[in-house]
Amino acid sequence: MSYQDLILHVRKLVEDQKLRKMVNKRIREFELLRKSSWEEIFSELCFCILTANSSAEVCIRIQRELGPEGLFNLSEESLARKLAELGHRYPRTRARYIVEARKYAKDLKRVVLSLSEEHAREWLVRNIKGMGMKEASHFLRNIGAKNLAIIDRHVLRALKEYKIIDSIPRSLTKRKYLEIEGILRKAARDLGITLAELDLYLWYSRTGKVLK
């Protein structure tokens, strides 16, 4: 197993017409969300705060159940209770992060879209509690960013299996994150796709799903 084996594997996925249509559809949905209201953008930020150490499926359900109104208006106590009822592993911590993030809600879209993707990520990590490099990259990809890597456990396991990294780091420092992002950026370039697309193909290869 090697870097070239990974490229061959993903290339086969890209050549699957049915899967490519699914990926392209998801990318278009991200581009449309970029043009939506501040409420929808804030809801997506909340979704990405919730996904840290939790399953995407659970967080999608929470986002749908509460809607932008609930995520923006519920008291911290009520929000924590709802998160617990809906099966989140860390309801109190995530409720606190979401409530603290509300102070940026109405300006969030304007701020992040006025910056380059890398600078927008830095701003999010610096200002939004509960957002590391992965969560910030996830949020920006979900609102249309194309050139940031979402380095989660699925991606790390794939890179280890293909012997591109020696081991899965216990925690990702900014330096390590950018180093691995550089590897993924080269892979995307070699495949002729964006990092946003590469993430969806890698996710599909690990889970059999094309989620957000």
JOBELCOR-V20636 format. One record per residue. OMEGA is omega as a letter, one per 40 degrees, with the letter a starting at -180 (none if undefined). Layout:
<<OMEGA> <OMEGA>>
This chain:
<<a> <i> <a> <i> <i> <i> <i> <a> <a> <i> <i> <i> <a> <a> <i> <a> <a> <i> <a> <i> <i> <a> <i> <i> <i> <i> <i> <i> <i> <a> <i> <i> <i> <a> <a> <a> <i> <i> <a> <i> <i> <i> <i> <i> <i> <i> <a> <i> <a> <a> <a> <a> <i> <a> <i> <a> <i> <a> <i> <i> <i> <a> <i> <a> <a> <a> <i> <a> <i> <a> <a> <a> <a> <i> <a> <a> <a> <i> <i> <i> <i> <i> <i> <i> <a> <i> <i> <a> <a> <a> <a> <a> <a> <i> <i> <i> <a> <a> <i> <a> <a> <a> <i> <a> <a> <a> <a> <a> <a> <a> <a> <a> <i> <a> <i> <a> <a> <i> <i> <i> <i> <i> <a> <a> <a> <a> <a> <i> <a> <i> <i> <a> <a> <a> <i> <i> <i> <a> <a> <i> <a> <i> <i> <i> <a> <a> <i> <a> <i> <a> <i> <a> <i> <i> <a> <i> <i> <a> <i> <i> <i> <i> <i> <i> <a> <a> <i> <a> <i> <i> <a> <i> <i> <a> <a> <i> <a> <i> <i> <i> <i> <i> <a> <i> <i> <i> <i> <i> <i> <a> <a> <i> <i> <i> <i> <i> <a> <i> <a> <i> <i> <i> <i> <a> <a> <a> <a> <a> <i> <a> <a> <none>>
